[in-house]
Amino acid sequence: MSDGQSRKMSLLESAVSVVTGYLITVLIQLWVYPMFGVDIPSGAAFVISLIVVLAAFAKNFTVRRLFNSIQTRK
C-alpha cells in the first residue's frame, strides 16, 4: 500500500499547477477582456490573476492534502 503523496510533492504539484494557471489566466484576460469592451491595463491583469491564483493555490493544496489523508487512512 502506498503512503500517499508527501507534503513536499503536494506543494510542488500545486505550485506548478498554479503557475501555469497564472500564465493562462493573464493571457486569457488580455485576450478576452477587450472582446467584451473591458479595457484593463496589463499591470491590473497581472494583479487580478495573482489574487486568483493565490486563492487557487491554497485551495489546490488543501484539497490535495485532504484527499491524501483520506487515501492513507484506508
Residue frames as a rotation matrix with the C-alpha (Angstrom) as fourth column:
MET 1
0.580 0.815 0.000 0.00
0.815 -0.580 0.000 0.00
0.000 0.000 -1.000 0.00
SER 2
-0.159 -0.601 0.783 1.22
0.563 -0.707 -0.428 3.48
0.811 0.373 0.451 -0.83
ASP 3
-0.409 -0.055 -0.911 1.84
0.859 -0.360 -0.364 6.05
-0.308 -0.931 0.195 1.86
GLY 4
0.709 0.705 0.012 0.29
0.650 -0.646 -0.400 8.66
-0.274 0.292 -0.916 -0.41
GLN 5
0.349 -0.537 0.768 1.82
0.533 -0.560 -0.634 11.82
0.771 0.631 0.090 -1.70
SER 6
-0.314 -0.550 -0.774 4.25
0.948 -0.221 -0.227 13.69
-0.046 -0.806 0.591 0.55
ARG 7
0.549 0.472 -0.690 3.51
0.515 -0.841 -0.165 17.26
-0.658 -0.265 -0.705 1.61
LYS 8
-0.303 -0.770 -0.562 6.51
-0.114 -0.556 0.823 18.39
-0.946 0.314 0.081 -0.41
MET 9
-0.891 0.004 0.454 5.21
0.428 0.341 0.837 16.74
-0.151 0.940 -0.305 -3.59
SER 10
0.147 0.989 0.003 1.70
0.976 -0.144 -0.161 18.09
-0.159 0.027 -0.987 -2.92
LEU 11
0.365 -0.096 -0.926 3.19
0.186 -0.967 0.174 21.56
-0.912 -0.236 -0.335 -2.57
LEU 12
-0.694 -0.698 -0.173 5.24
-0.081 -0.163 0.983 21.17
-0.715 0.697 0.056 -5.76
GLU 13
-0.616 0.534 0.580 2.27
0.788 0.435 0.436 19.85
-0.020 0.725 -0.688 -7.74
SER 14
0.445 0.821 -0.358 0.05
0.814 -0.537 -0.219 22.68
-0.372 -0.193 -0.908 -6.53
ALA 15
0.065 -0.514 -0.856 2.74
-0.007 -0.858 0.514 25.27
-0.998 -0.028 -0.059 -7.30
VAL 16
-0.890 -0.398 0.222 3.27
0.181 0.138 0.974 24.01
-0.418 0.907 -0.051 -10.86
SER 17
-0.254 0.892 0.373 -0.47
0.967 0.221 0.130 23.93
0.034 0.394 -0.919 -11.43
VAL 18
0.535 0.494 -0.685 -0.93
0.602 -0.792 -0.102 27.46
-0.593 -0.358 -0.722 -10.11
VAL 19
-0.326 -0.720 -0.613 2.00
-0.062 -0.631 0.774 28.94
-0.943 0.290 0.162 -12.05
THR 20
-0.905 0.046 0.424 0.70
0.421 0.251 0.872 27.51
-0.066 0.967 -0.246 -15.32
GLY 21
0.073 0.997 -0.022 -2.80
0.997 -0.073 -0.016 28.63
-0.018 -0.021 -1.000 -14.35
TYR 22
0.201 -0.086 -0.976 -1.46
0.341 -0.928 0.152 32.13
-0.918 -0.363 -0.158 -13.67
LEU 23
-0.786 -0.569 -0.240 0.12
-0.049 -0.330 0.943 32.40
-0.616 0.753 0.232 -17.09
ILE 24
-0.674 0.612 0.413 -3.02
0.707 0.374 0.600 31.10
0.212 0.697 -0.685 -18.78
THR 25
0.240 0.817 -0.524 -5.23
0.911 -0.376 -0.168 33.46
-0.334 -0.437 -0.835 -16.75
VAL 26
-0.157 -0.371 -0.915 -3.17
0.066 -0.929 0.365 36.53
-0.985 -0.003 0.170 -17.65
LEU 27
-0.968 -0.248 0.043 -3.20
0.044 0.002 0.999 35.62
-0.248 0.969 0.009 -21.34
ILE 28
-0.369 0.909 0.193 -6.95
0.911 0.312 0.270 34.97
0.185 0.275 -0.943 -21.29
GLN 29
0.266 0.473 -0.840 -7.61
0.665 -0.720 -0.195 38.30
-0.698 -0.507 -0.506 -19.55
LEU 30
-0.448 -0.521 -0.727 -5.51
-0.141 -0.762 0.632 40.20
-0.883 0.385 0.268 -22.05
TRP 31
-0.991 0.085 0.099 -7.32
0.120 0.284 0.951 38.45
0.053 0.955 -0.291 -24.91
VAL 32
-0.386 0.920 -0.069 -10.92
0.875 0.389 0.288 38.13
0.291 0.051 -0.955 -23.63
TYR 33
-0.199 0.343 -0.918 -11.47
0.647 -0.658 -0.386 41.38
-0.736 -0.671 -0.091 -21.73
PRO 34
-0.765 -0.106 -0.635 -11.14
-0.295 -0.819 0.493 43.54
-0.572 0.564 0.595 -24.86
MET 35
-0.875 0.485 0.009 -13.66
0.275 0.479 0.834 41.27
0.400 0.731 -0.552 -26.63
PHE 36
0.007 0.900 -0.436 -16.22
0.974 0.093 0.207 42.39
0.227 -0.426 -0.876 -24.02
GLY 37
0.417 0.149 0.896 -15.24
0.281 -0.959 0.029 46.04
0.864 0.239 -0.442 -24.08
VAL 38
0.951 -0.167 -0.262 -13.27
0.236 -0.162 0.958 45.89
-0.202 -0.973 -0.115 -20.84
ASP 39
0.483 -0.824 0.295 -10.12
0.012 -0.331 -0.944 47.96
0.875 0.459 -0.150 -21.14
ILE 40
0.983 -0.185 -0.020 -7.77
0.039 0.097 0.994 46.92
-0.182 -0.978 0.103 -18.37
PRO 41
0.406 -0.906 -0.118 -4.09
-0.891 -0.365 -0.269 47.84
0.201 0.214 -0.956 -18.10
SER 42
0.304 -0.330 -0.894 -1.80
-0.128 0.915 -0.382 44.83
0.944 0.231 0.235 -18.29
GLY 43
-0.754 -0.603 0.261 -0.49
-0.300 -0.038 -0.953 45.58
0.585 -0.797 -0.152 -14.79
ALA 44
-0.228 0.777 0.587 -4.00
-0.956 -0.064 -0.286 45.25
-0.185 -0.627 0.757 -13.40
ALA 45
0.615 0.420 -0.667 -4.46
-0.604 0.795 -0.057 41.96
0.506 0.438 0.743 -15.27
PHE 46
-0.262 -0.807 -0.530 -1.31
-0.066 0.563 -0.824 40.64
0.963 -0.181 -0.201 -13.59
VAL 47
-0.829 -0.025 0.559 -2.55
-0.542 -0.208 -0.814 41.66
0.137 -0.978 0.158 -10.13
ILE 48
0.211 0.971 0.112 -6.04
-0.975 0.217 -0.044 40.23
-0.067 -0.100 0.993 -10.67
SER 49
0.489 -0.085 -0.868 -4.51
-0.347 0.894 -0.283 36.98
0.800 0.440 0.408 -11.91
LEU 50
-0.617 -0.785 -0.059 -2.15
-0.202 0.231 -0.952 36.85
0.760 -0.575 -0.301 -8.93
ILE 51
-0.487 0.529 0.695 -5.06
-0.859 -0.147 -0.491 37.16
-0.157 -0.836 0.526 -6.48
VAL 52
0.567 0.762 -0.312 -6.98
-0.813 0.579 -0.065 34.43
0.131 0.291 0.948 -8.28
VAL 53
0.313 -0.483 -0.817 -4.05
-0.168 0.819 -0.549 32.01
0.935 0.309 0.175 -8.45
LEU 54
-0.753 -0.530 0.390 -3.05
-0.465 0.009 -0.885 32.53
0.466 -0.848 -0.254 -4.81
ALA 55
-0.043 0.827 0.560 -6.58
-0.935 0.165 -0.316 31.54
-0.353 -0.537 0.766 -3.83
ALA 56
0.712 0.283 -0.643 -6.38
-0.579 0.754 -0.309 28.60
0.398 0.593 0.700 -6.26
PHE 57
-0.270 -0.901 -0.341 -3.05
-0.348 0.421 -0.837 27.54
0.898 -0.108 -0.428 -4.78
ALA 58
-0.691 0.061 0.720 -4.45
-0.719 0.032 -0.694 27.47
-0.065 -0.998 0.022 -1.24
LYS 59
0.384 0.914 0.127 -7.50
-0.863 0.405 -0.304 25.52
-0.329 0.007 0.944 -2.44
ASN 60
0.522 -0.221 -0.824 -5.48
-0.508 0.696 -0.508 23.04
0.686 0.683 0.251 -4.53
PHE 61
-0.566 -0.823 -0.048 -3.02
-0.407 0.330 -0.852 22.29
0.717 -0.462 -0.522 -1.73
THR 62
-0.511 0.444 0.736 -5.76
-0.806 0.049 -0.589 21.91
-0.298 -0.895 0.333 0.88
VAL 63
0.600 0.779 -0.181 -7.88
-0.787 0.535 -0.307 19.60
-0.142 0.327 0.934 -1.29
ARG 64
0.221 -0.616 -0.756 -4.81
-0.455 0.620 -0.639 17.55
0.863 0.485 -0.144 -2.27
ARG 65
-0.782 -0.556 0.281 -3.86
-0.477 0.244 -0.844 17.06
0.401 -0.795 -0.456 1.39
LEU 66
-0.115 0.833 0.541 -7.46
-0.899 0.145 -0.414 16.20
-0.424 -0.534 0.732 2.35
PHE 67
0.746 0.413 -0.523 -7.71
-0.632 0.687 -0.358 13.53
0.211 0.597 0.774 -0.32
ASN 68
-0.150 -0.876 -0.459 -4.25
-0.395 0.479 -0.784 12.23
0.906 0.064 -0.418 0.54
SER 69
-0.700 -0.050 0.713 -5.31
-0.714 0.071 -0.696 11.94
-0.016 -0.996 -0.085 4.19
ILE 70
0.373 0.907 0.195 -8.46
-0.846 0.418 -0.330 10.05
-0.381 -0.041 0.924 3.23
GLN 71
0.593 -0.181 -0.784 -6.49
-0.525 0.652 -0.548 7.71
0.610 0.737 0.291 0.95
THR 72
-0.432 -0.885 -0.171 -3.85
-0.405 0.360 -0.840 6.85
0.805 -0.294 -0.515 3.53
ARG 73
-0.373 0.386 0.844 -6.46
-0.899 0.073 -0.431 6.02
-0.228 -0.920 0.320 6.22
LYS 74
0.595 0.675 -0.435 -7.78
-0.777 0.622 -0.098 3.09
0.204 0.397 0.895 4.16
